[in-house]
Amino acid sequence: MGRFKVGLIGVGTVSSGYGSPEEGAPYCHIGGLLKALDVAELVAVVEPNGEAWEKAQQKWGLRGVTRYGTIEAMLAGAAPDVVTIASPARMHMEHARRVIECSNRRERNGVLFIEKPPTCSSRDMHSLYTQALRKGWRTVASYTRSWDLNFQKGVDCVRQGMIGAVTCVVGYCGGPVLTHASHQTQMLLEMAGVSDERGIVQVVDKETHFEGAVPTNHGEQQEPFLDYVSMKVGAGQLRVVQIGTKGVYGAFYVDVYGTNGMVRAGAYIPCTLMAKGQLAKSWDERRSPFEEAYRDIARGLTTEQRIHLEGREWMVVHDVCLDICETKDARQFTPFC
């Protein structure tokens, strides 16, 4: 298989706005795709705002990419192997549903690469997953900072036992639970060894607040902002804590404490390994996590191997985040953005 074809729904901030062509590690979908041209090709976009599309074209120097007016027209005209859904958060489920419904059963699996939050309720999450499988679409959620090379180096350190048995995992990030803080929640759960087993994660304590929350008549409300959440993982009840504020090194990094040392790793800092209170080793390799994500998807399409954050792996994270949001009055949420 040569380069796989990507169709992009939405060319807003997360698709085009962050980063620039001059950067070595641009943090956006188009920037990452242009760094992975040997394995991926952006062939089509769906974007109703012509001005936004022209701006993205000029910024990234895009050539040979067709703009379509509808999802259905893009699927028929471009036949992409991967459809990236980067539209406004409230539209993710609807746009995924339209991709699935207007697709014939694929002979070769495609990939739906969905920005977070993939859905706004647990019911929609399970519906999306099962319907996509029936039509030959593998689902991958874009908790993109998890593909950061420095973060993955930290994961390797933990899995290789470099700090001994893990005793506690701590991270720092607040903001809207589903659309922002979920990045950090995913990183914490990955460091804690959670893959696709929802039953081993228990939300023990949580504090959230609302900003401009307006409950509806149907039990739907604005997603809350995270102040604090404490979780226990596995039979050994490993403690995992997310604090809803920035830490010493900002957000989107994780401190993992073990019996023989600690690892600090995240999306914007080097990975450091500490032993006996002293720096033992550090690593710092920077590439766009979006580039790494699309390379991972390419490997999955070529070899049929599992893609990071595919299927039930992203569902566990999303289900935990929905649990953090839930109240007795609401189980369906309107994304903050």
Sequence and secondary structure as in RCSB ss.txt:
>XXXX:A:sequence
MGRFKVGLIGVGTVSSGYGSPEEGAPYCHIGGLLKALDVAELVAVVEPNGEAWEKAQQKWGLRGVTRYGTIEAML
AGAAPDVVTIASPARMHMEHARRVIECSNRRERNGVLFIEKPPTCSSRDMHSLYTQALRKGWRTVASYTRSWDLN
FQKGVDCVRQGMIGAVTCVVGYCGGPVLTHASHQTQMLLEMAGVSDERGIVQVVDKETHFEGAVPTNHGEQQEPF
LDYVSMKVGAGQLRVVQIGTKGVYGAFYVDVYGTNGMVRAGAYIPCTLMAKGQLAKSWDERRSPFEEAYRDIARG
LTTEQRIHLEGREWMVVHDVCLDICETKDARQFTPFC
>XXXX:A:secstr
  SEEEEEE  SIIIIISS TTSSS  SHHHHHHHTTTTEEEEEEE S HHHHHHHHHHHT  S EEESSHHHHH
HHH  SEEEE S GGGHHHHHHHHHHT    SS EEEEEES S SSHHHHHHHHHHHHHTTEEEEEE GGGG HH
HHHHHHHHHTTTT SEEEEEEE  EEIIIIIHHHHHHHHHHTT SS GGGEEEEEEEEE SS    TTSEEE  E
EEEEEEEETTTTEEEEEESS BTTBSSEEEEEETTEEEEEESSS EEEEETTEEEEEE     HHHHHHHHHHHH
HHH    TTBTHHHHHHHHHHHHHH  SS SEEE   
